[in-house]
Amino acid sequence: MEKTVVYPGTFDPVTNGHLDVIKRATNMFEKVIVAVSISKDKNPMYDYKQRVEMIKKATAHIANVEVKYFDTLLVDFVKNESSNIVIRGLRAVSDFEYELQMGYTNASLYSELDTVYLMPSLKYAFISSSVVRSIIKHNGNIEHLVPKGVLDCI
């Protein structure tokens, strides 16, 4: 049976840190679904179609990655994809408390769900989408922070 994992997020925009987690997840699972949350409440800089396109460009060279979007509870999306595993990235201790709470909440809604936490490689640990958005707003250079194909979309 193929082991599928879901890596959910807003990915506004996708960063090298996200890509690092995706690549590492592909070494652990047969199929990685990068699930882009529509996230209207967060008022993203890029609409979900643009974010999906960015991730597709960033992962085009990785065979076992699929990119989809969702506007449901994460647990419902995961079930629909015949999975019971979610990947979440942890950059710093400050991420851990929030991610732990979300992991427990999701498990309370879907008892078979497991959350696997991956830290990005140290060289990407400081990168966040919000930092990238701030640099973009101030016309700064982000080429070292996002995957190559993503620059064309920004």
Buried (B, 14 or more C-beta within 10 A) or exposed (E): EEEBBBBBBBBBBBBBBBBBBBBBBBEEBEBBBBBBBBBEEEEBBBBBEBBBBBBBBBBEEBEBBBBBBBEEEBBEBBBEBEBBBBBBBBBEEEBEEEBBEBBEEBBEEBEEBEBBBBBBEEEBBEBBBEEBBEBBEEEEEBEEBBBEBBBEBB
